[in-house]
Amino acid sequence: MVDVKKILLVAACALVDRDGRILLTERPEGKSMAGYWEFPGGKVEEGETPEETLIRELREELDIETETACLAPIAFASHSYEDFHLLMPLFVCRKWKGIPRGAEGQSLSWVRADRLSDYKLPPADIPLAAQLRDML
Ligand SMILES: Nc1nc2c([nH]c(=O)n2[C@H]2C[C@H](O)[C@@H](COP(=O)(O)OP(=O)(O)OP(=O)(O)O)O2)c(=O)[nH]1
């Protein structure tokens, strides 16, 4: 039988600070892939654009405000996990209001692009780390 997996659309964002460092957040205990370091973001809900998802998730997860004009799409991940196929556009954001904090208790780390691979990244993110290193 053909293995048909559901496509899960997740929007993710590389927040880049003035020194060119990228924000990674640690997935907390109790979630799938707990302990992995990821780009902030989340599932695109019904009726949302990926940009709207990110504006909402950045507010909920990091307590910062940004807008569509500050979100530039630069890459995407397409990766099969056991239960679903992840399709994840990655945006870069260099402009936001507020100071990012782990509003849901998650740990944060600002990381130089050439050090992203030092972190335990979800398998889908590994090619993205290499692309960011080359692009930023
Ligand atoms: N936000 C984000 N999610 C990622 C990344 N890489 C990656 O494989 N994912 C996966 C992890 C999750 O399966 C899904 C994002 O879902 P989510 O963060 O909104 O959902 P969640 O943890 O509340 O849900 P769940 O997986 O525990 O059901 O995408 C990434 O860099 N950022």
The ligand as an SDF file (V2000), in Angstrom:
LIG
                    3D

 32 34  0  0  0  0  0  0  0  0999 V2000
    8.3600   25.9190   15.1730 N   0  0  0  0  0  0  0  0  0  0  0  0
    9.1380   25.0130   14.6110 C   0  0  0  0  0  0  0  0  0  0  0  0
    8.6810   23.7330   14.4200 N   0  0  0  0  0  0  0  0  0  0  0  0
    9.5330   22.8630   13.8460 C   0  0  0  0  0  0  0  0  0  0  0  0
   10.8360   23.2320   13.4420 C   0  0  0  0  0  0  0  0  0  0  0  0
   11.4370   22.1410   12.8970 N   0  0  0  0  0  0  0  0  0  0  0  0
   10.5640   21.1210   12.9620 C   0  0  0  0  0  0  0  0  0  0  0  0
   10.7560   19.9840   12.5640 O   0  0  0  0  0  0  0  0  0  0  0  0
    9.3960   21.5640   13.5430 N   0  0  0  0  0  0  0  0  0  0  0  0
    8.2360   20.7010   13.7860 C   0  0  0  0  0  0  0  0  0  0  0  0
    8.0170   20.3950   15.2420 C   0  0  0  0  0  0  0  0  0  0  0  0
    6.5110   20.1870   15.3220 C   0  0  0  0  0  0  0  0  0  0  0  0
    6.2180   18.8570   14.9120 O   0  0  0  0  0  0  0  0  0  0  0  0
    5.9880   21.1370   14.2680 C   0  0  0  0  0  0  0  0  0  0  0  0
    5.6280   22.4860   14.8660 C   0  0  0  0  0  0  0  0  0  0  0  0
    4.5550   22.3450   15.6140 O   0  0  0  0  0  0  0  0  0  0  0  0
    4.2540   23.3160   16.8330 P   0  0  0  0  0  0  0  0  0  0  0  0
    5.4790   23.6990   17.5500 O   0  0  0  0  0  0  0  0  0  0  0  0
    3.2920   24.3390   16.4000 O   0  0  0  0  0  0  0  0  0  0  0  0
    3.4100   22.3480   17.5800 O   0  0  0  0  0  0  0  0  0  0  0  0
    3.4740   21.7590   18.9860 P   0  0  0  0  0  0  0  0  0  0  0  0
    4.8600   21.6010   19.4140 O   0  0  0  0  0  0  0  0  0  0  0  0
    2.5100   22.5070   19.8040 O   0  0  0  0  0  0  0  0  0  0  0  0
    2.8450   20.4090   18.6260 O   0  0  0  0  0  0  0  0  0  0  0  0
    3.2920   18.9470   18.7580 P   0  0  0  0  0  0  0  0  0  0  0  0
    4.3860   18.7070   17.7600 O   0  0  0  0  0  0  0  0  0  0  0  0
    3.7390   18.7740   20.1930 O   0  0  0  0  0  0  0  0  0  0  0  0
    2.0150   18.2820   18.4130 O   0  0  0  0  0  0  0  0  0  0  0  0
    7.0730   21.3540   13.3550 O   0  0  0  0  0  0  0  0  0  0  0  0
   11.2850   24.5560   13.6500 C   0  0  0  0  0  0  0  0  0  0  0  0
   12.4200   24.9550   13.3380 O   0  0  0  0  0  0  0  0  0  0  0  0
   10.3970   25.4060   14.2310 N   0  0  0  0  0  0  0  0  0  0  0  0
  1  2  1  0
  2  3  2  0
  2 32  1  0
  3  4  1  0
  4  5  2  0
  4  9  1  0
  5  6  1  0
  5 30  1  0
  6  7  1  0
  7  8  2  0
  7  9  1  0
  9 10  1  0
 10 11  1  0
 10 29  1  0
 11 12  1  0
 12 13  1  0
 12 14  1  0
 14 15  1  0
 14 29  1  0
 15 16  1  0
 16 17  1  0
 17 18  2  0
 17 19  1  0
 17 20  1  0
 20 21  1  0
 21 22  2  0
 21 23  1  0
 21 24  1  0
 24 25  1  0
 25 26  2  0
 25 27  1  0
 25 28  1  0
 30 31  2  0
 30 32  1  0
M  END
$$$$
